[in-house]
Amino acid sequence: MISGITLVVHILTALPALPAPTGATGPKGPTGPAGATGPSLISAYAANTRGPKLQVAAGGTPIPLPDTQLLSPEITVSPDNTVFTVSKSGIYLITYHVNITAALKMGTRLMYNNVRMEDSVIAPLASLSSFECRILRTLNAGDTLSLQMYTDTIGGATLMGNGVGASLSIIRLSD
């Protein structure tokens, strides 16, 4: 048999606690240490929008990208606007677009330290007027990139004007 006092204790312990009134706010504590600095975006974008005619050689012709350039300080461009140098190592997303005024049997590719990047090659197997490529690549400080057109024989190609005839984008994703 449960006594009346025991029953009241059981009922009171089964009930949820009622909120107590909030007390006064205490004094402000000391400022904590500064957090780590987040990564800064390292990127470059450059384009050719004037539509010049390029004399394309079998060995490859660098495409100048002088018209629109948005470059982080860690990526520089050569005076002729064809070679881009990264000063910080990391994994980079590299994208290029080339648009010419007529479909031609020519190819495009990226050059990495003056050596073609096989995974960036669009070979001249068929006549094309638009070329696009995206790749991921680990780059080291001091590495260079350039965009080229090439052909099996010497020929001319005119980049599209009044728009993006050619562009190169370089974005550092991580260390």
C-alpha positions as CSV (number, residue, x, y, z in Angstrom):
1,M,0.0,0.0,0.0
2,I,1.3,3.4,-0.9
3,S,1.0,6.1,1.7
4,G,-0.3,9.6,0.7
5,I,3.2,11.2,1.1
6,T,4.8,8.6,-1.1
7,L,2.2,9.1,-3.7
8,V,2.7,12.8,-3.8
9,V,6.5,12.4,-4.1
10,H,5.9,10.0,-7.1
11,I,3.6,12.4,-8.8
12,L,5.9,15.4,-8.2
13,T,9.0,13.6,-9.6
14,A,7.0,12.5,-12.7
15,L,6.0,16.1,-13.6
16,P,8.3,18.2,-15.8
17,A,10.2,20.9,-14.0
18,L,8.8,24.4,-14.4
19,P,11.2,27.0,-15.9
20,A,12.7,29.3,-13.4
21,P,13.0,33.0,-14.1
22,T,16.1,34.0,-16.0
23,G,18.7,35.7,-13.8
24,A,20.8,38.8,-14.7
25,T,23.3,38.6,-17.5
26,G,26.9,38.1,-16.3
27,P,29.8,40.3,-17.3
28,K,31.3,39.9,-20.8
29,G,34.2,37.4,-20.9
30,P,37.5,38.0,-22.6
31,T,37.7,37.8,-26.4
32,G,38.9,34.5,-27.7
33,P,41.8,33.9,-30.0
34,A,41.4,34.8,-33.7
35,G,40.4,31.9,-35.9
36,A,42.6,30.6,-38.8
37,T,42.5,32.6,-41.9
38,G,40.4,30.9,-44.6
39,P,41.8,30.1,-48.0
40,S,41.8,32.9,-50.5
41,L,40.5,32.3,-54.0
42,I,43.3,32.1,-56.5
43,S,42.0,32.3,-60.0
44,A,42.5,33.8,-63.5
45,Y,40.3,34.4,-66.4
46,A,41.5,35.8,-69.7
47,A,39.8,36.1,-73.1
48,N,40.3,37.2,-76.7
49,T,37.2,39.1,-77.9
50,R,38.6,40.9,-81.0
51,G,38.4,38.1,-83.5
52,P,42.0,38.2,-84.9
53,K,43.1,35.8,-87.6
54,L,45.7,33.3,-86.4
55,Q,48.3,31.7,-88.6
56,V,48.1,28.2,-87.2
57,A,51.3,26.0,-87.5
58,A,51.5,22.3,-87.3
59,G,53.6,22.6,-84.1
60,G,51.0,24.7,-82.5
61,T,50.3,28.4,-82.3
62,P,49.7,30.1,-78.9
63,I,46.4,32.0,-78.7
64,P,46.8,35.4,-77.2
65,L,44.2,36.4,-74.5
66,P,44.7,40.1,-74.1
67,D,41.2,41.6,-74.0
68,T,39.6,40.6,-70.7
69,Q,41.9,39.6,-67.8
70,L,40.9,39.1,-64.2
71,L,44.0,37.7,-62.5
72,S,44.7,37.0,-58.8
73,P,48.2,38.2,-57.8
74,E,49.3,34.6,-57.6
75,I,48.8,34.1,-61.4
76,T,50.7,36.2,-63.9
77,V,50.7,36.5,-67.6
78,S,53.5,37.0,-70.1
79,P,53.8,40.3,-72.0
80,D,52.4,38.7,-75.2
81,N,49.3,37.4,-73.2
82,T,49.9,33.8,-74.0
83,V,51.7,32.2,-71.0
84,F,50.1,32.1,-67.5
85,T,52.3,31.3,-64.5
86,V,51.0,30.1,-61.1
87,S,53.0,31.0,-58.0
88,K,51.2,28.7,-55.6
89,S,51.0,24.9,-55.7
90,G,47.7,23.2,-55.6
91,I,44.9,21.4,-57.4
92,Y,43.5,23.5,-60.2
93,L,40.4,23.4,-62.4
94,I,41.5,24.6,-65.9
95,T,38.9,25.3,-68.5
96,Y,39.2,26.7,-72.0
97,H,36.9,27.6,-74.9
98,V,37.8,28.4,-78.5
99,N,35.3,29.6,-81.0
100,I,36.3,30.2,-84.6
101,T,34.2,31.7,-87.5
102,A,34.3,28.6,-89.7
103,A,34.5,24.9,-89.1
104,L,38.1,23.8,-89.8
105,K,40.1,20.7,-89.3
106,M,42.2,22.1,-86.5
107,G,42.7,21.1,-82.9
108,T,43.2,22.8,-79.5
109,R,45.2,21.9,-76.4
110,L,46.8,23.3,-73.3
111,M,50.5,23.4,-72.9
112,Y,51.9,22.7,-69.4
113,N,55.5,23.9,-69.0
114,N,55.7,23.8,-72.9
115,V,54.5,20.2,-73.0
116,R,51.0,19.3,-74.3
117,M,48.6,18.1,-71.7
118,E,47.2,15.0,-73.3
119,D,43.9,15.2,-71.4
120,S,43.2,18.6,-72.9
121,V,43.7,17.8,-76.5
122,I,40.8,18.1,-79.0
123,A,42.4,16.5,-82.0
124,P,41.7,17.7,-85.6
125,L,39.8,14.6,-86.6
126,A,36.8,16.5,-88.0
127,S,36.1,20.1,-88.9
128,L,35.0,22.0,-85.8
129,S,34.2,25.6,-85.0
130,S,33.9,25.3,-81.2
131,F,36.2,23.7,-78.7
132,E,35.8,23.3,-75.0
133,C,37.7,21.4,-72.3
134,R,37.8,21.1,-68.5
135,I,40.5,19.3,-66.6
136,L,41.8,19.0,-63.0
137,R,45.6,19.2,-62.6
138,T,48.0,19.5,-59.8
139,L,50.2,22.5,-60.5
140,N,53.4,23.4,-58.7
141,A,54.6,27.0,-58.0
142,G,56.3,28.2,-61.2
143,D,54.3,26.0,-63.6
144,T,53.1,27.6,-66.8
145,L,50.0,27.1,-68.9
146,S,49.1,28.3,-72.4
147,L,46.3,27.7,-74.9
148,Q,47.2,26.6,-78.4
149,M,45.6,25.8,-81.8
150,Y,47.3,23.3,-84.0
151,T,46.8,21.6,-87.3
152,D,48.4,18.9,-89.5
153,T,49.2,21.5,-92.1
154,I,49.7,25.3,-91.9
155,G,46.4,27.2,-92.0
156,G,44.5,30.2,-90.8
157,A,41.7,30.4,-88.3
158,T,39.8,33.5,-87.3
159,L,38.6,33.7,-83.7
160,M,35.1,34.9,-83.3
161,G,34.9,38.6,-82.6
162,N,32.3,40.6,-80.7
163,G,32.1,37.8,-78.1
164,V,34.5,35.3,-76.7
165,G,36.7,34.0,-79.4
166,A,38.9,32.2,-76.9
167,S,39.1,32.1,-73.1
168,L,41.1,30.4,-70.4
169,S,40.0,30.0,-66.8
170,I,42.4,28.7,-64.0
171,I,40.9,28.2,-60.5
172,R,42.8,26.8,-57.5
173,L,40.5,24.4,-55.7
174,S,42.8,23.2,-52.8
175,D,46.4,22.7,-51.7
